[in-house]
Amino acid sequence: MKKTRIPARLTVLHADTPLKTERSDLPLSSSALALRLTSPSFPGGIRALAAIWCREGVSDAECLCDLFRFAASFRRRCGAAGIPEERVVLAVEDLRLIGTDLSALDRIARAGVRSVIPFWRGENALGGAWDTRSGLTGFGRATIERCLLLGLIPDVSHASRKSTDEILSVCERANRSAIASHVAFDALCPHGRNLTDRDAEKIAGLGGLIGITFHSPHLSPTGHAAIDDAVNHLLYGFARFPDAIALGTDFDGTDELPVGLPSTDALPALASALASAGLSDGAIDAIFFGNADRFFDRAGL
C-alpha cells in the first residue's frame, strides 16, 4: 500500500494564537497550543495569518491599545522562538476598535497588520456581522476603500450576507482581492457564518482565498465534526474553486475542533484522508500551502 506523502510546508489562514499566548504566557513551542509554529510535522516550515481579536467587554479604545501591545508581544515571542517574521502575518478580528476614526487604519497598517475582519458579532460602526441582516454603513464602505489603499486585505469571515456582498463589490470596483479566512460551505452546513457558492465564486474570481475552518458547528449540522467533515468541505470547495481553497483552521480560537484534528501535529492525518478521497499530491499541496503562498506572494506578504 502506498504511503501518503505529507506536504512539506503548511500555511494557515486564521489562528488566534497571539491572544492565547498573551493570556497564558505559553511559549510558541508548547503542545498546549493548537497552532504550533515550530511543529516538526512540517520541516519546510509553517506560515500563518495570526489574528488579534477585539475582546468582548473591552472598549474600542482599549482594544486598539491591546492590538499594538499584543502585536509587539507576539513578534517578540516569534523572535525568541527563532520564527522568521515573514512566517507570521498579523490580522485584526473585529474592526470596531477603530471606532469612527479612519486614521486609525494607518496606525494599524504601520504596526504590521495586513488583513482585517471588519466584524465579529452584531453590529459596529462599519455595519453588520453574520448574525444580522445589516450591510455596510457609509463609514464601513469608506473603511474598506481605505483598507484597499493601505494594502489591508478585507476578510469577510464574520460578515453578514449583505455586508459580504457589499465588501466584495468594493473590491471588484477596485480590482482587488478579498479573503474568507475561516469559513465552510453553506451548501453542506447551513449557517450564517458559512459561505454561499455565489460569494465563494466572487472571492475566487477576485483571486482571493477561502480558508476552511475547523470549528465543528460550521462543518456539520449536528454541531459535532470529525476529519471526514473537514474533508467533505475541502473536496466540495476544491472541485469548484481549486485555486482558492486553503486551510483556515481557527486554531487557538475554538474549543470545538473536529475529532482527530486538535492541532497542527494532527494535520498529516488530514493529508492522508484527502489522499484516500482521491486527491493528488499536487492538489493536497495546493490546499496545504500552494494556493495561500501564491496569494501571499502576489500581495507582497
C-alpha positions as CSV (number, residue, x, y, z in Angstrom):
1,M,0.0,0.0,0.0
2,K,1.4,3.4,-1.0
3,K,2.3,5.6,1.9
4,T,0.7,9.1,1.8
5,R,3.2,11.9,1.1
6,I,2.8,14.6,3.7
7,P,3.1,18.1,2.4
8,A,6.5,19.6,3.4
9,R,5.0,23.0,4.4
10,L,1.8,24.4,5.9
11,T,0.1,27.8,5.6
12,V,-2.8,28.5,7.9
13,L,-5.2,31.4,7.2
14,H,-6.6,32.0,10.6
15,A,-5.3,31.3,14.1
16,D,-6.0,33.2,17.4
17,T,-2.6,32.2,18.8
18,P,-1.4,35.8,19.7
19,L,-4.2,36.3,22.2
20,K,-3.9,32.7,23.6
21,T,-0.2,33.1,24.3
22,E,-0.8,36.5,25.8
23,R,-3.4,35.2,28.2
24,S,-1.4,32.0,29.1
25,D,2.2,33.0,28.6
26,L,2.7,29.8,26.7
27,P,5.9,29.5,24.6
28,L,5.2,29.0,20.9
29,S,6.6,25.5,21.1
30,S,4.0,24.4,23.7
31,S,2.0,21.4,22.8
32,A,-0.9,23.2,24.6
33,L,-1.2,25.4,21.5
34,A,-3.3,24.2,18.6
35,L,-1.1,26.2,16.2
36,R,2.5,25.1,16.8
37,L,4.6,27.2,14.5
38,T,7.6,25.0,15.5
39,S,5.8,21.7,14.7
40,P,8.2,19.1,13.4
41,S,5.4,17.7,11.2
42,F,6.2,20.3,8.6
43,P,10.0,20.5,8.2
44,G,9.6,23.1,5.4
45,G,8.0,25.5,7.9
46,I,4.6,26.8,8.9
47,R,3.2,30.2,7.8
48,A,0.1,31.7,9.4
49,L,-2.2,34.6,9.4
50,A,-2.3,35.3,13.2
51,A,-5.3,37.2,14.3
52,I,-5.6,39.5,17.2
53,W,-9.2,39.5,18.4
54,C,-11.1,42.6,19.7
55,R,-12.2,41.2,23.0
56,E,-15.8,41.4,24.3
57,G,-16.4,43.6,27.3
58,V,-13.5,45.9,26.4
59,S,-13.9,49.4,25.0
60,D,-12.9,50.2,21.4
61,A,-10.0,52.4,22.7
62,E,-8.7,49.7,25.0
63,C,-9.0,47.2,22.1
64,L,-6.8,49.4,19.9
65,C,-4.2,49.7,22.6
66,D,-4.4,45.9,23.1
67,L,-3.8,45.4,19.4
68,F,-0.5,47.3,19.4
69,R,0.6,45.7,22.7
70,F,-0.3,42.1,21.6
71,A,1.2,42.5,18.2
72,A,4.6,43.7,19.7
73,S,4.5,40.9,22.3
74,F,3.7,38.2,19.7
75,R,6.5,39.4,17.5
76,R,8.9,39.1,20.4
77,R,7.7,35.6,21.1
78,C,8.3,34.7,17.5
79,G,11.8,36.2,17.6
80,A,12.6,34.3,20.8
81,A,11.5,31.0,19.1
82,G,13.6,31.7,16.0
83,I,10.5,32.1,13.8
84,P,11.2,34.4,10.9
85,E,9.0,37.5,10.8
86,E,7.8,36.7,7.3
87,R,6.3,33.4,8.6
88,V,3.7,35.3,10.6
89,V,1.3,37.8,9.1
90,L,-0.8,39.7,11.5
91,A,-4.6,40.2,11.2
92,V,-7.2,42.0,13.2
93,E,-10.5,40.4,14.1
94,D,-13.3,43.0,14.5
95,L,-12.5,46.5,13.4
96,R,-14.8,48.0,16.0
97,L,-11.5,49.0,17.6
98,I,-11.1,51.9,15.2
99,G,-14.4,53.4,16.4
100,T,-15.2,56.0,13.7
101,D,-11.6,57.1,13.2
102,L,-10.3,56.2,9.7
103,S,-6.9,57.4,10.6
104,A,-6.5,54.5,13.0
105,L,-6.2,52.2,10.0
106,D,-2.9,53.9,9.1
107,R,-1.6,53.2,12.5
108,I,-2.8,49.6,12.3
109,A,-1.0,49.2,8.9
110,R,2.2,50.7,10.4
111,A,2.0,48.1,13.2
112,G,2.4,45.3,10.6
113,V,-1.2,44.2,10.3
114,R,-2.0,43.1,6.7
115,S,-5.6,41.6,7.0
116,V,-8.7,42.9,8.6
117,I,-12.0,41.2,9.6
118,P,-14.5,44.1,9.9
119,F,-16.9,42.4,12.3
120,W,-17.2,39.6,14.8
121,R,-20.8,39.6,16.0
122,G,-23.7,42.0,15.9
123,E,-23.2,45.5,14.5
124,N,-20.5,48.1,14.8
125,A,-19.9,51.4,13.1
126,L,-18.9,49.6,9.9
127,G,-22.1,47.6,9.5
128,G,-23.4,44.1,10.3
129,A,-21.9,40.7,11.2
130,W,-23.2,37.3,10.2
131,D,-25.9,37.2,12.9
132,T,-27.6,40.4,11.4
133,R,-29.2,41.4,8.1
134,S,-27.4,44.7,8.0
135,G,-24.9,45.7,5.3
136,L,-22.1,48.2,5.3
137,T,-22.7,51.7,6.6
138,G,-21.3,54.7,4.7
139,F,-18.4,54.6,7.2
140,G,-18.0,50.9,6.5
141,R,-17.7,51.5,2.8
142,A,-15.1,54.2,3.4
143,T,-13.2,51.9,5.7
144,I,-13.0,49.1,3.1
145,E,-11.9,51.6,0.5
146,R,-9.2,52.9,2.8
147,C,-8.1,49.4,3.7
148,L,-7.5,48.6,0.0
149,L,-5.5,51.8,-0.4
150,L,-3.3,50.8,2.5
151,G,-2.8,47.2,1.4
152,L,-5.0,45.8,4.1
153,I,-6.8,42.7,2.8
154,P,-10.6,42.6,3.7
155,D,-11.7,39.3,5.3
156,V,-15.4,38.5,5.1
157,S,-15.4,35.6,7.5
158,H,-17.7,37.2,10.1
159,A,-19.7,39.4,7.7
160,S,-23.5,39.2,7.1
161,R,-24.6,38.1,3.6
162,K,-25.3,41.8,2.8
163,S,-22.0,43.0,4.2
164,T,-20.2,40.3,2.3
165,D,-21.8,41.2,-1.0
166,E,-21.0,44.9,-0.5
167,I,-17.4,44.3,0.6
168,L,-16.8,42.2,-2.5
169,S,-18.4,44.9,-4.7
170,V,-16.0,47.4,-3.3
171,C,-13.1,45.0,-4.1
172,E,-14.5,44.4,-7.6
173,R,-14.6,48.1,-8.4
174,A,-11.0,48.5,-7.1
175,N,-9.9,45.2,-8.8
176,R,-8.5,44.0,-5.5
177,S,-8.8,40.6,-3.7
178,A,-10.6,39.7,-0.6
179,I,-10.4,36.5,1.5
180,A,-12.7,34.4,3.8
181,S,-10.0,33.1,6.2
182,H,-12.1,30.7,8.3
183,V,-15.4,29.6,6.9
184,A,-17.1,26.5,5.5
185,F,-19.7,26.0,2.8
186,D,-23.4,26.8,3.4
187,A,-24.4,24.2,0.9
188,L,-23.0,21.4,3.2
189,C,-23.8,23.0,6.6
190,P,-26.3,25.9,6.5
191,H,-25.0,28.6,8.9
192,G,-24.8,32.4,8.8
193,R,-21.0,32.1,9.2
194,N,-20.6,29.9,6.1
195,L,-20.1,31.0,2.5
196,T,-22.7,30.6,-0.2
197,D,-21.4,29.3,-3.5
198,R,-22.2,32.7,-5.1
199,D,-19.9,34.5,-2.6
200,A,-17.3,31.9,-2.9
201,E,-17.3,32.2,-6.7
202,K,-16.9,36.0,-6.3
203,I,-13.9,35.6,-3.9
204,A,-12.3,33.1,-6.2
205,G,-12.9,35.3,-9.2
206,L,-11.1,38.2,-7.5
207,G,-8.1,36.0,-6.9
208,G,-8.8,35.6,-3.2
209,L,-8.7,32.7,-0.8
210,I,-11.2,30.6,1.1
211,G,-9.8,29.0,4.2
212,I,-11.8,26.1,5.6
213,T,-12.5,26.4,9.3
214,F,-12.1,23.5,11.8
215,H,-14.9,24.9,14.1
216,S,-17.2,21.9,14.3
217,P,-20.5,23.7,14.3
218,H,-19.7,25.2,11.0
219,L,-18.6,21.8,9.5
220,S,-21.6,19.7,10.5
221,P,-25.3,20.4,11.0
222,T,-25.1,18.2,14.1
223,G,-22.5,20.6,15.7
224,H,-20.1,17.7,16.1
225,A,-17.5,17.1,13.5
226,A,-14.6,14.7,12.6
227,I,-11.9,14.7,10.0
228,D,-14.3,13.4,7.3
229,D,-16.5,16.6,7.7
230,A,-13.4,18.8,7.1
231,V,-12.5,16.6,4.1
232,N,-16.1,17.0,2.7
233,H,-15.8,20.8,2.8
234,L,-12.3,20.8,1.3
235,L,-13.4,18.4,-1.5
236,Y,-16.5,20.4,-2.2
237,G,-14.5,23.7,-2.4
238,F,-11.6,22.3,-4.3
239,A,-13.9,20.8,-7.0
240,R,-15.3,24.2,-7.7
241,F,-12.6,26.7,-6.8
242,P,-9.3,24.8,-7.0
243,D,-7.0,27.8,-6.9
244,A,-8.7,29.4,-3.9
245,I,-9.1,26.7,-1.3
246,A,-6.8,26.7,1.7
247,L,-6.7,25.7,5.4
248,G,-8.3,28.2,7.7
249,T,-8.4,26.1,10.9
250,D,-9.3,28.7,13.5
251,F,-6.7,27.1,15.7
252,D,-6.5,28.5,19.2
253,G,-9.8,30.3,18.6
254,T,-12.2,27.5,19.1
255,D,-12.5,24.7,21.7
256,E,-14.8,22.8,19.3
257,L,-12.3,21.2,16.9
258,P,-13.2,18.1,14.9
259,V,-12.3,14.8,16.4
260,G,-8.8,13.9,15.2
261,L,-7.8,17.5,14.3
262,P,-6.7,19.0,17.6
263,S,-3.6,20.8,16.3
264,T,-1.0,21.2,13.6
265,D,0.6,18.0,14.6
266,A,-2.6,16.1,13.5
267,L,-2.7,17.6,10.0
268,P,-0.7,14.8,8.4
269,A,-3.8,12.7,9.1
270,L,-5.9,15.2,7.1
271,A,-3.5,14.9,4.2
272,S,-3.9,11.1,4.4
273,A,-7.7,11.4,4.4
274,L,-7.6,13.7,1.4
275,A,-5.4,11.3,-0.5
276,S,-7.7,8.4,0.4
277,A,-10.6,10.5,-1.0
278,G,-8.7,10.6,-4.4
279,L,-6.8,14.0,-4.3
280,S,-3.4,14.0,-5.9
281,D,-0.2,15.1,-4.2
282,G,-0.3,18.3,-6.1
283,A,-3.9,19.1,-5.1
284,I,-3.1,18.4,-1.4
285,D,0.0,20.7,-1.6
286,A,-2.3,23.4,-3.1
287,I,-4.6,23.1,-0.2
288,F,-1.9,22.9,2.5
289,F,0.3,25.7,1.2
290,G,0.4,26.3,-2.5
291,N,-2.7,28.4,-3.1
292,A,-2.1,30.6,0.0
293,D,1.6,31.0,-0.7
294,R,0.8,32.2,-4.2
295,F,-1.7,34.7,-2.9
296,F,0.7,35.9,-0.2
297,D,3.4,36.4,-2.8
298,R,1.1,38.4,-5.0
299,A,0.1,40.5,-2.0
300,G,3.8,41.1,-1.1
301,L,3.5,39.3,2.2
